[in-house]
Amino acid sequence: MSENILVAVAWPYANGSLHLGQVAGAYLPPDILARYHRTRGNEVLMVSGSDQHGTPITIKAEQEGKKPEEIAAYYYKEFCDSWLVA
């Protein structure tokens, strides 16, 4: 009998480019877990995204003389492009 499995990935702040630490710490472990459960025949929903609020984004915006929403939108698009998300 299959189970329904939810894998919720930690969301990195959208205040800079993705880096190896985010891939190894936030994305790889849940991906392995999701793939394991799929091989067991379970239905898996893996949800991810980027954190678009918070102090790190505000600080980056102040450093670059931009609005926080501009910073978040820029890096969110970069994240999507990195993962080939349409």
Contacts in CASP RR format, 6 or more apart in sequence:
PFRMAT RR
TARGET T0000
AUTHOR 0000-0000-0000
METHOD contacts of the structure
MODEL  1
MSENILVAVAWPYANGSLHLGQVAGAYLPPDILARYHRTRGNEVLMVSGS
DQHGTPITIKAEQEGKKPEEIAAYYYKEFCDSWLVA
2 40 0 8 1.000
2 41 0 8 1.000
2 42 0 8 1.000
2 43 0 8 1.000
3 37 0 8 1.000
3 42 0 8 1.000
3 43 0 8 1.000
4 42 0 8 1.000
4 43 0 8 1.000
4 45 0 8 1.000
5 34 0 8 1.000
5 37 0 8 1.000
5 42 0 8 1.000
5 43 0 8 1.000
5 44 0 8 1.000
5 45 0 8 1.000
6 44 0 8 1.000
6 45 0 8 1.000
6 47 0 8 1.000
7 30 0 8 1.000
7 33 0 8 1.000
7 34 0 8 1.000
7 37 0 8 1.000
7 44 0 8 1.000
7 45 0 8 1.000
7 46 0 8 1.000
7 47 0 8 1.000
8 30 0 8 1.000
8 47 0 8 1.000
9 26 0 8 1.000
9 27 0 8 1.000
9 30 0 8 1.000
9 46 0 8 1.000
9 47 0 8 1.000
9 48 0 8 1.000
9 49 0 8 1.000
10 25 0 8 1.000
10 26 0 8 1.000
11 26 0 8 1.000
11 48 0 8 1.000
11 49 0 8 1.000
11 50 0 8 1.000
11 51 0 8 1.000
12 18 0 8 1.000
12 22 0 8 1.000
12 26 0 8 1.000
12 50 0 8 1.000
12 51 0 8 1.000
12 79 0 8 1.000
13 50 0 8 1.000
13 51 0 8 1.000
13 54 0 8 1.000
13 56 0 8 1.000
13 57 0 8 1.000
14 50 0 8 1.000
14 51 0 8 1.000
14 52 0 8 1.000
14 57 0 8 1.000
14 71 0 8 1.000
14 72 0 8 1.000
14 73 0 8 1.000
14 74 0 8 1.000
14 75 0 8 1.000
14 76 0 8 1.000
14 79 0 8 1.000
15 56 0 8 1.000
15 57 0 8 1.000
15 59 0 8 1.000
15 60 0 8 1.000
15 71 0 8 1.000
15 72 0 8 1.000
15 75 0 8 1.000
16 60 0 8 1.000
16 75 0 8 1.000
16 78 0 8 1.000
17 75 0 8 1.000
17 78 0 8 1.000
18 78 0 8 1.000
18 79 0 8 1.000
18 82 0 8 1.000
27 48 0 8 1.000
30 46 0 8 1.000
30 48 0 8 1.000
31 46 0 8 1.000
34 44 0 8 1.000
34 46 0 8 1.000
37 44 0 8 1.000
38 44 0 8 1.000
49 79 0 8 1.000
50 72 0 8 1.000
50 75 0 8 1.000
50 76 0 8 1.000
50 79 0 8 1.000
51 57 0 8 1.000
52 69 0 8 1.000
52 72 0 8 1.000
52 76 0 8 1.000
53 68 0 8 1.000
53 72 0 8 1.000
54 68 0 8 1.000
57 68 0 8 1.000
57 71 0 8 1.000
57 72 0 8 1.000
58 68 0 8 1.000
60 71 0 8 1.000
61 67 0 8 1.000
61 68 0 8 1.000
61 70 0 8 1.000
61 71 0 8 1.000
64 71 0 8 1.000
79 85 0 8 1.000
80 86 0 8 1.000
END
